[in-house]
């Protein structure tokens, strides 16, 4: 028996030069697609990235009865006028935890929802108990049944507004509860809400649909519930993590990249840190950066934090950068408890990294050597690509389906600016399942 899998082959040592355009943010597109379930009218979304998670979310919407038209590659017209199924099945949710974002809109509009417990990247538990506690505050009955979350609105079918205090900052929890609150009776206040640009982008869409959301981007969000929402047209913000990844790629390879169609104001914490270790980042205009690293890199400690701090989604890329910096760096991961899985693969390439709980010590500079490595999650796979760009000899990366979840055609974008990278599609032999005699 055989399975077809994709790999990346990279020959390192080539500086990147040229221009790269940033795609739409998949972490904004996913909740915005889910928000289309709040109305029977059409929601048109532009600048949707062509990545695996978006395809999964589209399948979910279509499976429950929504119509998704794509008149252009990066435009989705979503109409949820005839939703027939109020559940997100395990087959989709297990591959992408953002599928749980269907729960709030379905519960708010239809009074019932059933969603499998989520999967996605293996970077920690990331429980959804904060989402469920919020729905219970709205008066919903929430149960766990056979691996599914089953939620029902009060007997009159409509949620009731509430004061909700998140005891931990949660991005998807903020998004899920905020969407549900748009159709709840009364005014809801979210305390200790996530402040990410993706939260603001979702709130902008909801307000275009007729919602009354105030304070998105701050720790306190107020949502005045309305009777119904309508259609809208909205353009998804650029992907700040893809932007940060290409900044690191330019610096690592000692090249020069012009990064277009981005939002530097969305990653000020990351840019500030990268500048402090020697990366030259010039803001050409509000949507364009020019990146070089003429004088080499110096070590610098960093601690990941919720926005607007240094993003956990940039931690793996920063670790690769520090393997080429002069001195010792400490990287402390505070957001997810299992997000150093890439370190062992980088060690196989020659990186000097010591892991102690939530702390990683990186000594540099160290010459990396190409090896066969395995991607464990989305951002880890990006770090291995970055390492391959500077490694001596050839790097072969397995399980690149992880990177396809969140980066649009990264190998094509890198090739266009000088990288020697190709996608290899190869069969892998698997052992047959033996039936008992």
N, C-alpha and C positions, 0 to 999 in steps of 0.2 A: 504494500500500500504506500502511496506517496501523497504529500501535501505541497501545494505551490506556495512558496514564501518569497518575500522580497528582502533583499539585502542592499547595503551600500558598500561600494568599493571606493576607497579614497587613497590617492597618492598625495602625500603632504609636501609642504615646502614651497607653495606658490603664494605670493602676496596677492591679495584681492584688490582689484582696481576697477572702478566704474560706478555704475548707478544701479540701485535696487529700489523697487517700490514695495511698500508695506501693504499687506492685505488687511481686510477687515478683521476685527477682533472676534474670534470664535466664542470667547467667554462673554461677549456682549450679544452676539447673534443668537446663541442658544436660548437665553431667557426671553429675548425679544420674539423669537419664534413661538415659544410657549405662551407668551402674552396674547398671541392671536386667538387662543382658545377662549379668551374672555368675551368675544363678540361674534355675532353671526355675520358681521360685515367683513369685507376684505382688508387685510393688512398687507401693505407692500413694503418690503424691506430691500434696500440697496446695499451694495458693498459687502455681501455675504461671502465669506471665504470658502473656497472649494476644498474642504478638508473632510476627513472621515466622520468626525463627530457631527458635522452638519448633515451629512447623508443619513446618519443614524437618527437624528432628531426629525428629519423629514419623514423617514419611514414610520416613526412613532406617530406623528401627526396624521399621516395617511392611514395608518392601521386603525386609528380610533374614529375615522370618518371625515377628517378634514381634507380639503383639496389644496394641493400645493402646485402651483404653476411656476415655471421658470422661463419667462419670455427671453431673458438674457441669462448668461452663465451666473452672474453675481446678483441677480434680482430674484426674489421669491415673492409670489403673490399667494397669500394663505387665506383660505376661506373656511371657517369652521361653522358653517350654517347647519350642517347635517351630521353632527357628531353622534355616533351610534354606540360607541363603546367608551366607557368611562374608566379605562384602566390602561396602564403602561406595562406591557408584558416583560417577563424576566429576560427573554432572549435579547431584548434591546437594552434594558436597564443595566444588565450585568456588564455591558461593555462601556457604559458611559453614565456616570453618576448624575450628570445634568438632566437625565431623563426624569429625575424626581421633581423637576420644575413644572411638570404637568400637573402635579398634585394640587397646588394652590389655585390655579385658574379653573380646573375642573370642579373642585369643591365649591368655589365661589359662584360659578355660573350655573352649575347643574345640581349642586347640593350633595354630590356624592363623587367619590374617586377611589380608585384602587391602583396602587403603584408598588411594584416589587422593590425590595430594599436594594439600594444602588451598588454598582460596581465601579469600574474605571481604573485609574492608576493605583498601583500598590504602594502608596506612600504614607499609609497610616489609616486609622479607623474611620475618621471623618464621619461620625454618626450624625443622623438627621433628627436626633431627639429635640434640638432647638426648633426645628420646623414644626414638629408635632406638638410641642408645648404651646407654640403660637396658635396653631389651629384650635387646640383645646380652649385657649383663652377666648377665641371667637365663638365658643359655644358648641363646637363640633365634637362629635363622638369619634375618637380615634382608637383603632385596635390593630394589633399585629396578628395576622392569621396566615399560617403556612408560608412565612417569608414575605408576606405582602403587608403593606400599610393600607388599611381600609378606613376611610373617613366619611362621615355623614354630617351634614349641616343640621341645625335644630329642626324641629318638626315643621316650622313654617317655610323651610327650605332656604333661609337666608342667614348668613353669618352676622354676628353682632360685633361691633367695633370694640376694641379693648386697648388698654395700656400694656405694652409688651416690652419686657426688659430682657435682652439677651445677656446671659451671664458670660458669654464668650463671643468675640466678633466672628460672625459667620456670613460669608458672601452669599452663598446660595440660600441660606436661611432668610437673610434680609430680603432677597429677591422674591422668594416663594411667598413669604408672609405679606410683603408689600403688594404683590399682585392680588392675593386673596382679599386684602383690605380694600381694594378699589371698589368692590361691589358689596362690602359689608355695610350694615345699617349703623350710621354714626361716624364719629371721627376716631381713627386709630392713631396712636403715637408709638413709634418704635424707638426704644432707648438702646444705646450702645450698638447702633446700626453700623454695618460696614460702610466705608466711605469711598470705595473704589470707583474709578471712572465708569466702569461697566454698570454700577448701580445708578449713576446719574443718567447714563444713556437709556437704560430701561425706563427710568422715571420720565425722561423726555418723551419716549414713545407713548407711555401710558397717558400722559397729559394730552398728547395729540389725539388720542382715542377718546378724550373726554373725561379722564380721571382728574382728581384734584390732589396731586402729590406735591408737598412742599418740604424743603430741607434736605433733599437727596445730595449726598456729598458731605454731609455733616453727621454727627453722632446721633442726632435726633431727627426723625422723619415723621411728618404728619400726613395722614391720608384721610381725606373726607370722602366717605363712601357715596357712590352715585347709584341710580337705579339701573343704568345700563351703559355700555360702552359701544363706540362705533368704530368704523374703519379709519385707517390713517396711512400715511406714507412717511418712511423714515430711512435715514442713511446711517448704517452702523459705523461706529468710531474705528480708527485704525488700531491694530494690535500692538500694544505697548511692549509685550514680551518678545514678539518677533523683532521689533525695533531694537530692543536691548540685546538680543542675540546677535544681530548683524553688527551692532556697535562693537561687541566683543570680538566678532570674527575679523573685523578690520584691524583692531588693535593687535590681536594675536598674530596675524599673518604679516604685520608691519606693512600693511597696504594703505590704500586711501579709498574710502567709499563715500559716495553721496547717497544718503538714505532719504527717499522721497515719500510723500503721502503719509507722514507720521504725525504724531502729536507729542512733541517734546515735553509739553506741560503735564502730560500724563505719567511721566517717569522721571520727575525731578530728583527724587531720592536716589534712584539708580544712577542717573547722570552725574550727580554730585559725587557719589562714591567712586565712579569710574574715573572722573577727572582727578580725584585726589590720589589715585595710584598711577597717574601718568598718561591716561588716554586724553588726547586732544579732541574735544567735541565742540565744533563751531555751529551755532544756529544760523543758517543762511537765511531762513525765513520761518514763519510759524509752522510750516509743514515739512521743512527740509533740514537735515543735519549733514555736516561734513566731518568725517572721522579719520584721524591719523594717530600714530603713536611713534613720533620721531625719536624720542629720547629714552625709550625702554620703560619697563614697568617696575614699580617698587611695591613691596608688600603692604597690605592694609587689612586690618580686621574688619569684620562686618557681622551684624546680627540681623537676621530676617525679622520683619515685623509686619503687621497689617498695614495697609495703605494709610498714610502716605510714606511709610518707612520703606526699607529695602525689601523688594518683593521676594517671597519664597520661590516664586517661579523663575527667578534669575540666579538662585543660589548655585545650581549645578554649573551654569555657564561661568559664574564668577570663580568657582573652584578651579576650572581649567585655566582661567586667566592667571590665577595666582601661582600655578605651576611654572609660569614663565616670569614671575616677578622676583626681584632681588630681595631675599630675606624670608622671614617666617610670618605667615598669616594665620589668624584664627577665624574660623567661620562658625557662628553659632546659629543653629536652626531652632526657632521657637514656635513655628506655626504648625509643622507636621512632625510626628515623632519617628518617622521611618523614611527620611528623605536623603539619606547618604548612600543609597544603593549603587549609585554610579561610581563611588569612590574606589571600590574593589576593582572595577573594570579599568579605571584610570591608573591604578597601581600596576595592573598587568602591562600597561603601556610605559611604565617607568616612573610614574608620578610618585613623589614622596609625600604621602598623606597618612596621618594617624587619626583614627576615629576614637573618641571617648564620649560615649553617650550622644548628647546633642551638639558636641563640639568636634570640629575637624581642624587639625593643624596641618598646614601645607607649607613645605619648604621648597624654595626655588632659588634660581631658575634650574629646571631639570629638562634635559633633552628627552622628548617622548619618542617611542619607537612603535611603529605600526604593529597591530596584533588583531586577532579575531576576538571581538567583544560582543556582548549582548546588551541590548537596551532593556531597561526594567520599567521605565515609565516615560511619559511625554518629554519632560524637561531633561531627564537623564539622557535620553537619546540625542537631544540637541547638544549636550555637553560632549558626547562621544564623537559627533560630527565635527565639533570645534577642535577636539583633540586630534582627530584624523587629519585636519587641515594643516597642522603644524608638525605632525609626526614624521619621523624618518621612515621611508619605505611605505608599505601598503597596509591600510587598515580595512578590515571587513566587519561591518556592523550587522548583526542579526536582529530580527524582530523590529524592523523599521516601521511596522504598522503603528507602533506607538507614536512616532514622529508625524505620521500621516494624520493622526487624530487632530493635530493642532497647527501644523505648518503647511502652507499651501505650496506644493511643488518646490520644496527647499533645495533639492538637488539641481533643478533647472535654474533657480535664482543664483545659486552659487557658481554653477558652470558659466553663467553669463558674465560673471565678474572675475573669471580666471581660475576657479577651482578645478582640480582634476577629480571629479566625482561622477559615479554612474550608479544607476539602479540595476541590480541583477535579479532576475526572476528565475528561481531555480526550484526543482522538485526536491523534497526531502523525504527520504524513506522512513516510514513509521512501521513499528511492529504490529502485525495483525492481532486482533483480540481473539484469544483462544477460548472456545466454548468448552465447558467441562464435559468430560467423557461420561 
